[in-house]
Amino acid sequence: MDIKSLFNINPDVVYLNHGSFGACPKAVLNELVRLQKLLEWQPIEFLASDLEHRLAESRRYLGNYVGCDGDDLVLFPNPTTAINAVVKSLKLSPGDEILSTNHEYGAMNRTWKYFCGKNQTKFTAVDIPVPVSTEEDFIERIWSKVTDRTKILFISHITSQTALIFPMKKLCRRAKEKKIITIIDGAHAPGQIPLNIMVIDPDIYSGACHKWMCAPKGVSFLYVRKQLQDLIDPLVVSWGWESDMPGKSRYLDYHQWQGTRDMSVFLTIPFTIEYLKSLNWGSLTSISREQLLQFQERLCSKLDIKPMTTTPSKWQGQMVSFILADNTDPEIVKNFLFSKYRIEVPVFDWNGNIIIRISMQPYNTIEELYLFEQALSEFLN
Ligand SMILES: Cc1ncc(COP(=O)(O)O)c(C=O)c1O
């Protein structure tokens, strides 16, 4: 099957950058348009009567997919918004600390900087050197920086620039023992790795469906443990605050309705999950990951680049990043690959390292990886 033809991606582009904004199958986009037309056909029925049930069904589907109760999920347009809702609700005292790593996403770092500036709290980014070593080393590095003032642990489940899967379960357990609130930025996790939020057991988790689950842009979620749900203020105050008709959950009342907007996109979740299942997507992505990890080994043996880990099967999924030589200009690499080979990949500066990241989805082929190898080799030589 020609998987790429199921997507709208320009066939003339070697799109090795699923990680940035995902890609949505044509069938899922058609479902979105069907729902939007339904909304426009009878807006009152759709928005005032049916929407709540439809959203509940979407949350139920998503809950089954990510391993939690659907009523502990609120749908948000993106993780940035979801995490902002959490951060802006936190009541910390001056001098309290947020512990994190030096692999976090720039928009989230800014969110914390904004919060810390207003509240005189401290954000500590623990250095996790690459190549990463063992899970124990990772946990100990973080744990060695915990103090009596540490109130929040904020960590990416899969990091953006370094594309590493960070082990979360033991860390969450340890944090719980010390009453530190765990907030996991899982933007890249749903659809890329098997995700079971209940098994990881964080306090708060946000994930994007528009990346590796291939939902249309604007579908993401916030999970909050039941006992903490009342701590989260609405980012946008609307009818659900001091509601005249409270529903069964204040959490849902506060966050779900944020004024009139097109929520059809949230309703594509059941279709998206069923559609991927019908394509046997889970098996296809396992093959893609295997191909990518083998390719990485080959590439690192041939070119002067450094991998992020020497044990890829533990730390990597369908995205891998490499460090190029220090004096490379990211824009020049990116432009070379695109202008000469039509290869779309992100190249960035991460803490002084120049990094190139490739994503592999079932719509990508081994031939595309080999073309990338040829192009990068030409550039480096
Ligand atoms: C680790 C991580 N967190 C958060 C985000 C934010 O996602 P969004 O822009 O959809 O809010 C991203 C986006 O790539 C990310 O990689």
PDBQT file of the ligand as one rigid body, heavy atoms in Angstrom, charges set to zero:
ROOT
HETATM    1  C1  LIG A 401       8.159  18.453  24.159  1.00  0.00    +0.000 C 
HETATM    2  C2  LIG A 401       7.128  19.420  23.634  1.00  0.00    +0.000 A 
HETATM    3  N1  LIG A 401       6.316  20.023  24.491  1.00  0.00    +0.000 NA
HETATM    4  C3  LIG A 401       5.372  20.880  24.099  1.00  0.00    +0.000 A 
HETATM    5  C4  LIG A 401       5.204  21.171  22.772  1.00  0.00    +0.000 A 
HETATM    6  C5  LIG A 401       4.156  22.169  22.409  1.00  0.00    +0.000 C 
HETATM    7  O1  LIG A 401       3.280  21.704  21.483  1.00  0.00    +0.000 OA
HETATM    8  P1  LIG A 401       2.219  22.724  20.878  1.00  0.00    +0.000 P 
HETATM    9  O2  LIG A 401       2.961  23.722  20.074  1.00  0.00    +0.000 OA
HETATM   10  O3  LIG A 401       1.332  21.850  20.047  1.00  0.00    +0.000 OA
HETATM   11  O4  LIG A 401       1.537  23.341  22.032  1.00  0.00    +0.000 OA
HETATM   12  C6  LIG A 401       6.034  20.586  21.824  1.00  0.00    +0.000 A 
HETATM   13  C7  LIG A 401       5.902  20.892  20.394  1.00  0.00    +0.000 C 
HETATM   14  O5  LIG A 401       6.588  20.419  19.540  1.00  0.00    +0.000 OA
HETATM   15  C8  LIG A 401       7.037  19.687  22.269  1.00  0.00    +0.000 A 
HETATM   16  O6  LIG A 401       7.885  19.106  21.415  1.00  0.00    +0.000 OA
ENDROOT
TORSDOF 0
